Amino acid sequence: PALDVPKPNLYQTMHHGSSSSIWALTPDGTMGMPDHMVKSGKFDHPGMVGMQDTSMKHGHTMHHGKPAMPDKSNMHPVDKSKHGSHKPSNTKMTKRHETMENTEHAAHTVPNTQDAHHRGKKYAKNFRLFASDVSSIKDLAAEGMDPRRPWPPYAKLRAIEPTVFTNDKPVRDIRLTLDGDMERYVWFLNNKPLSESDVIRIRAGEVVRFIMINRTMMHHPMHLHGHFFKVINGQGDYAPLKHTVDVAPMSTTVIEFSADELGDWFFHCHLLYHMKSGMARVLHYDSYQPDSEVVSIQSNLFKESWYFWGEADVISNMTEGVLTLSDTRNIFQANWEVGWQEVDKTDWEGLFTYDRYLNRFISVFIGADFLEEGDSARESRGVLGFRYLLPLNIESYAWMDTDGGARVNMEKEFALTPRFALIGEIEYDTHDRWEGKVGLSYTLAEHVSLLGQWHSEFGWGVGLQMRF
Ligand SMILES: [Cu+2]
């Protein structure tokens, strides 16, 4: 029989899970890891956020209410005596000597004054607390977000021979936050896609240290071309060499490599959809000059891709839908709504908008609205507005139009079961007053759902919802 593995509890570590943050009108898009705290070095130690600094216990102000994992004792699923020296007081973070900026352009070198044998130890000292060897406890061996589950077993990896760098190399620290918007599926490093970024500049002869801080709820296996890097995992001189390392959600992973492979090298998340949408950078050696042939095509790498998709409801009393053409920050949409039931003649509306995406919560748009409703003649208006993701993931938009009117719209899809969803939409327009709908959808397949709904103008209807 299958092992009874505890299910991951994603909400346990989500700051959005607290009741106050669910209702916050200015939500925290950084999962409790705002830029100023990242810049202060608060999240530079390997391991899970909130487990690294016990100073929050002593009344220091935090921007999130709770530590990420409320019950620290749960973090010792294996024999406690084995790691007995790691009392919580030992996990208090030491202040870093270097100051770092939250951007690769400001990266700088610091003299390598540490003894090679101790290099990386200040990063590694807390690691074992999160990285206990659990191979002997089978039902805990799968990793996940539940505190009963241990950290991925990187701490078990140990090089056969020492992997220390020679002592005389300067060290360049580069801090990279792993960011993204799971709703729109756009992914960033330091909150920017590849297309908006410059290369990461390094110099031959340095040791380069990447401090990767994952501020998303997804894993990101980060991959560096052309080099093997050390994963700072608590194995000291025997840190393992890898070319790809998983950075778990809400956690920090530190790697170091010797910069001795002159060239331009790609560094990216190895989930290729993430890479394609922007979670990538080019690592450039200062003294390297690529061939003119390469230079001539280099800009292609930084070009944005456009994506097209849409959704269409075709039901017995009406049809509505949207076609979207989008890259990371630009969104073109065409919406339609046509209804023929409970009205004298067919009502229709067509809306065309261009949105500029600012962040996962807000975008601004301009557009044109065309409609013919009831007895009135065909009308056309320009619109200017914004979309905002409200608490409880309610999508909303508001606009002002060129006829001096305004509209507010809110829409919510609420998953009751993996296949059943309750949908609702309500709208107030100063020209046409209230309009709304409520319905149930049942997912038949990836691209098709059954849909039954009531619409305030067109009454009841059943049909299909298609996604493409
Ligand atoms: Cu990724």
Boltz pocket constraint, residues with backbone or C-beta under 6 A from the ligand:
constraints:
  - pocket:
      binder: B
      contacts: [[A, 187], [A, 219], [A, 220], [A, 221], [A, 269], [A, 270], [A, 271], [A, 274], [A, 275], [A, 279]]
      max_distance: 6.0
